[in-house]
Amino acid sequence: MACLLLLMMLTACAASPQDLSGKMFTFPEETKTANVRLMTASRNFDAVTVCLRSITDLSRNHALFSLATKFVSNGFLIFKSPTEDVITLIVNGKSINFEVQDYKRNVWHTTCSTWDSASGLVQLWFDGKPSIRKFTGGSNITEPSVILGQEQDTFGGGFDVKQCFTGMISNVHMWDYILSPCEIQRYVDNLNFTPGNVLNWRALNFQIGGRVLIEHEQLPCL
Ligand SMILES: *[C@@H]1O[C@H](CO)[C@@H](O)[C@H](O)[C@H]1NC(C)=O
């Protein structure tokens, strides 16, 4: 009984979410191991919004947000394509390219993407600018494995050093519904917004593998 209680406490401890406000994940080297696994609050989605901030100096392709399911490794993937100023969004294995303006290196960028299965439309908001809305279709995303820093070619693994992310990522939120344009604007402007109900940067359940650091965001001096 005492053993069981201890086990329950340990499990609760391991699962206790952290408030990462003012912090960022630093991915300081190119490896096929460094990654952060994010535990989602729910496991069946018919709509998704993901927002995050990131900075990198990579010019090759790299994953910004990799969600795999047992059925499809690219369940919901935000991917910087090797083509200049193109971000690829893959939902349920179907890939859509978005032309963005100025995916500059060594600059913090905000990326939000939305999808819902009812309309089958995806949209990308890059630095607060909405793309056109494109059709991808798709059915529910279930039992997700979400990873930052690496691109999953299999469920929870299959990392490729040539697709890994180096740089910093912060403010990751995921909702199981579509945020309105005004709510997205509030996120982009760092105003008060409704935090993600699936992934919440202020109460994040995660597990770090390899060399990834939690550091304070480097803000400009006043
Ligand atoms: C799809 O997801 C929605 C929202 O979670 C749920 O209400 C619905 O039952 C799901 N449909 C299937 C076929 O799993």
The ligand as an SDF file (V2000), in Angstrom:
LIG
                    3D

 14 14  0  0  0  0  0  0  0  0999 V2000
  -13.6170   13.5670  -33.7090 C   0  0  0  0  0  0  0  0  0  0  0  0
  -13.2590   14.4930  -32.6820 O   0  0  0  0  0  0  0  0  0  0  0  0
  -14.3560   15.1330  -32.0620 C   0  0  0  0  0  0  0  0  0  0  0  0
  -13.7920   16.1430  -31.0730 C   0  0  0  0  0  0  0  0  0  0  0  0
  -12.9030   15.5390  -30.1660 O   0  0  0  0  0  0  0  0  0  0  0  0
  -15.2640   14.1060  -31.4000 C   0  0  0  0  0  0  0  0  0  0  0  0
  -16.3950   14.7480  -30.8500 O   0  0  0  0  0  0  0  0  0  0  0  0
  -15.6910   13.0640  -32.4380 C   0  0  0  0  0  0  0  0  0  0  0  0
  -16.4130   12.0460  -31.7990 O   0  0  0  0  0  0  0  0  0  0  0  0
  -14.4830   12.4730  -33.1190 C   0  0  0  0  0  0  0  0  0  0  0  0
  -14.9000   11.5560  -34.1790 N   0  0  0  0  0  0  0  0  0  0  0  0
  -14.3670   10.3480  -34.2820 C   0  0  0  0  0  0  0  0  0  0  0  0
  -14.8640    9.5410  -35.4610 C   0  0  0  0  0  0  0  0  0  0  0  0
  -13.5250    9.8900  -33.4960 O   0  0  0  0  0  0  0  0  0  0  0  0
  1  2  1  0
  1 10  1  0
  2  3  1  0
  3  4  1  0
  3  6  1  0
  4  5  1  0
  6  7  1  0
  6  8  1  0
  8  9  1  0
  8 10  1  0
 10 11  1  0
 11 12  1  0
 12 13  1  0
 12 14  2  0
M  END
$$$$
